[in-house]
Amino acid sequence: MKNYILLALAFFITSCATVGAVVDGGIDLGSSVIDSTVSTAGNVTAAALHDVSDVVGTVADATQDVVDVVVENVDKQTDEIQKEEE
């Protein structure tokens, strides 16, 4: 009977250590997954904002070019009208 108690005690102690290792492994895995997810989401967000700012900058440059051309043409046409009136 004493051998059974010692065997049960040894089994219980190793089981507790195994359960503890599994719990610690689960905590490490969970924290790693959360850390990776947050890091990835942050990187994707930063990249998206950078791309959006590039697109906005490109649109602004293109719009400025169009406005410059329109201003030039209007200026030329008003100059022609002013010459005709003189």
C-alpha positions as CSV (number, residue, x, y, z in Angstrom):
1,M,0.0,0.0,0.0
2,K,2.9,2.3,0.8
3,N,4.3,1.8,-2.7
4,Y,1.0,2.7,-4.2
5,I,0.9,6.0,-2.2
6,L,4.5,6.8,-3.3
7,L,3.7,6.0,-6.9
8,A,0.5,8.1,-6.8
9,L,2.4,11.0,-5.1
10,A,5.2,10.8,-7.7
11,F,2.6,10.7,-10.5
12,F,0.7,13.7,-9.0
13,I,3.9,15.7,-8.7
14,T,5.0,15.1,-12.3
15,S,1.4,15.8,-13.4
16,C,1.5,19.2,-11.6
17,A,4.8,20.0,-13.3
18,T,3.4,19.0,-16.7
19,V,0.3,21.1,-16.2
20,G,2.4,24.0,-15.1
21,A,4.6,23.7,-18.2
22,V,1.5,23.6,-20.4
23,V,0.0,26.6,-18.8
24,D,3.3,28.6,-19.1
25,G,3.6,27.5,-22.7
26,G,0.0,28.6,-23.4
27,I,0.7,32.0,-21.8
28,D,3.9,32.4,-23.9
29,L,2.0,31.4,-27.0
30,G,-0.9,33.7,-26.3
31,S,1.3,36.7,-25.6
32,S,3.4,36.0,-28.7
33,V,0.4,35.8,-30.9
34,I,-1.0,39.0,-29.5
35,D,2.3,40.7,-29.8
36,S,2.7,39.6,-33.4
37,T,-0.8,40.6,-34.3
38,V,-0.5,44.1,-32.8
39,S,2.9,44.6,-34.4
40,T,1.6,43.5,-37.8
41,A,-1.5,45.6,-37.5
42,G,0.6,48.6,-36.6
43,N,3.0,48.1,-39.5
44,V,0.1,47.6,-42.0
45,T,-1.6,50.8,-40.7
46,A,1.6,52.8,-41.0
47,A,2.2,51.5,-44.5
48,A,-1.4,52.3,-45.5
49,L,-1.1,55.8,-44.2
50,H,2.2,56.3,-46.0
51,D,0.6,55.1,-49.3
52,V,-2.4,57.4,-48.8
53,S,-0.2,60.3,-48.2
54,D,1.8,59.5,-51.4
55,V,-1.5,59.3,-53.3
56,V,-2.7,62.6,-51.9
57,G,0.6,64.2,-52.7
58,T,0.5,62.9,-56.3
59,V,-3.1,64.1,-56.7
60,A,-2.2,67.5,-55.3
61,D,0.8,67.8,-57.7
62,A,-1.4,66.8,-60.7
63,T,-4.1,69.2,-59.6
64,Q,-1.6,72.0,-59.3
65,D,-0.3,71.3,-62.8
66,V,-3.9,71.4,-64.2
67,V,-4.6,74.6,-62.4
68,D,-1.4,76.1,-63.7
69,V,-2.3,75.2,-67.3
70,V,-5.8,76.6,-66.9
71,V,-4.5,79.9,-65.4
72,E,-2.0,80.2,-68.3
73,N,-4.7,79.6,-70.9
74,V,-7.1,82.1,-69.2
75,D,-4.3,84.6,-69.0
76,K,-3.5,84.2,-72.7
77,Q,-7.2,84.5,-73.7
78,T,-7.7,87.6,-71.5
79,D,-4.6,89.1,-73.0
80,E,-6.0,88.5,-76.5
81,I,-9.3,90.1,-75.6
82,Q,-7.6,93.1,-74.1
83,K,-5.5,93.6,-77.3
84,E,-8.7,93.5,-79.4
85,E,-10.3,96.1,-77.3
86,E,-7.3,98.5,-77.6
